[in-house]
Amino acid sequence: MSSIYSIPVQVGTPQTFAITLGGVSYQMSLKYRNTDQGGWTLDIADQNGNPILNGLPLVTGADLLAQYAYLGFGGQLAVQTNSDPDAAPTFSNLGDDAQIYWISP
């Protein structure tokens, strides 16, 4: 049975934070690109700040880490907006109505 964990983030704030997922410590950075094709992106680094993934778009309806299975994250990362599951998170609702979820097997 899978476990689902909501990753706590501050609403409407680009930020960097440390987190442990699947027993591994990471640094995550959320950035907002305010352009026509913009939106939230995620950078993932190891606990020492060495980049693992950069510029991962926060889109709904998919496991954001699926194409990176070879990196051995040991779980899935998903984004969902509670009021409209198909809507991409906005600058002002990520961390409130829109959440980032870690799903471990």
Secondary structure as GFF3:
##gff-version 3
##sequence-region A 1 105
A	DSSP	beta_strand	3	7	.	.	.	ID=ss1
A	DSSP	beta_strand	15	21	.	.	.	ID=ss2
A	DSSP	beta_strand	24	33	.	.	.	ID=ss3
A	DSSP	beta_strand	39	46	.	.	.	ID=ss4
A	DSSP	beta_strand	51	57	.	.	.	ID=ss5
A	DSSP	three_ten_helix	66	71	.	.	.	ID=ss6
A	DSSP	beta_strand	76	81	.	.	.	ID=ss7
A	DSSP	beta_strand	98	104	.	.	.	ID=ss8
###
